[in-house]
Amino acid sequence: MGRLCRPFFIMTRKSHRVLPGFGLSLGYALVYLSLLVLIPLGGLIAKSAQLSWPQFWEIATTARAFAAYKVTFGCALLAAIVNGVFGLIVAWVLVRYEFPGKKLVDAFVDLPFALPTAVAGITLTTLYANTGWVGQFLEPLGFKVAFRPAGIVVALIFIGIPFVVRTVQPVIEDIEQEVEEAAASLGATRWQTFRRVLFPALFPALLTGFTLAFARGVGEYGSVIFIAGNMPMISEITPLLIISKLEQYDLPGATVLAVVMLVISFVLLLSINLLQWWAAKRHSGRHIDAGVQA
Amino acid sequence: MHKTLKLAFATAALLSLVASAQAQQKDILNVSYDVARDVFKDYNPRFIAAWKAKTGETLEVKQSHGGSSKQVRAVADGLEADVVTMNQPTDVSFLAEKGLLAADWNKKFPNNASPYTSAMVFIVRKGNPKGFKDWSDLVKPGVTITIPHPKNTGNGRNTYLAAWGWALRQPGGNDKTAAAYVGAFLKNVPAFAPGGRDATTNFIQRGQGDLLITFESEAELIAREFGRGNFDVVYPSQTLQTEFPVAVVDKVVDKRGTRKQAQAYLEYLWSKDGQENAAQNYLRPVDAEVLKKYAAQFPSIKTFTVEEVFGSWDKAFNAHFKDGGSFDQVYQSK
């Protein structure tokens, strides 16, 4: 249906639009984005520009800053990968299976969105400390979670899971079960059905969820600092280093680290977007149920 | 239509009346550090009553609490604080640097502008099972210490300077031996809590570490919060005396016309009433008489100040906590 409408829409776009107020809403959107996103980011870059380039470079490349970038991006990536796998499973279960209390479980998924991150951090620390409910069983097995980089990953998995579930869920809802039946009747094994039929349709949404969870993890501060242990060179995240600079009243130094994070994040997000675009194109080129394209 | 107009006029008249009444009722804002809530919750009614008795004026005191460095940054950015009451002199100096108050702010009130003090003490598990007596016991192998981040928190900075100062004041102590001691000390710290209160939670509720180092005043709060039977307080042979500097924010009081009230508000901290309030909140009063009265809760201890050992807070800050300072050197060399 949507596809049928498109040529008609394209033909009439130049003369007049279906909905009025395009100019107004475009202007509004641009002003809104500028006030809330572009101007603060511009201010950030302007502040860091107070420093000369060698000064900037020196602050951005200290051993401690490098260690912090590694911890921040490494833990966020790991957490996003875990969320990608388990978030997909959760979303699948929530769409395809009926069980008592399903609505309740569905609502639980959103809790990490709503919970203040500091509360999450404090709770997770209490659970995973070697005296906590979970930690006391992990410690004899040789897993120490709280006050270690592993703790950071746990916190980031917690705050990131709804991003994956909520982006993948509607796409799974759109894939009709008949598609799987059709694949089976054409002789596909279960694995083939998943890999060649379902996964390509899910992949763009999964990637979006992964990206959101990753981006959220990179910037996360509130929940991480309680569980991280905050040891320099080991479990110190970049946002903590930024706070540390602020505690020294060193605003330009703090903006340097912020700009570095911004640039790395932007490059990573852009490349993920390109990957997504490529995957979507490749997928739609194969003509497997184009209707499920998000 | 006529009716609504009348109503509008009446409302406007009423509003202006309220506004003028509000203009007459003075208020001042005290911007303070995080855990000072209880102290000023008790102090404000005492001062308001005394001020009313003296001048007949009803004064309102508003409070703002938060991490101390964030609080002074807010003041520098335009939060209209008539007075600041902090737990680190560097925070007040920062406001002087920004031109909000005079550079010699710590000469404007007695005792370096600190109406009460505290000291860094050890909190150990009940019965002191590892037998901690002094700073030298903390660097033994197998000991784990719980402290907040020395670079990012006031509590942690005071602990760090206390350890450094103790080592410096030992026979034959110098910067090298102090650095070696603090290096060994930090090896026994497996994690840095993001704030003073979180270090306390880690130690008391999550059972992390053999001992916690914190303010003497905080120990009493822990006792009230978590019960007295869970831990003991150990006073080392000597330790750092910590200050709680206060200052009138010149730029704000001149603009708002509240200098008289703000000055009186801080001066009253040195009155017998103000000193009693401090003692009741387990902060050591500077008034010898009041201190004597509360001697039971303040055992006599040997202390040193940051000025005595490091010259000044600014010097201590630059040498130890600035990027590349002694704290960073311990971790960069790893």
Interface residues (C-beta under 8 A of the other chain):
Chain A: I59 T62 A63 R64 I122 T125 T126 A129 N130 T131 G132 A146 F147 I225 F226 A228 G229 N230 M231 P232 M233 S235 L240 I243 S244 K245 L246 E247 Q248 Y249 D250 G253
Chain B: S69 K70 R73 F94 H149 K151 N152 T153 P190 A191 F192 A193 P194 D198 T201 N202 Q205 R206 G207 Q208 F321 K322 D323 D328 Y331 Q332 K334
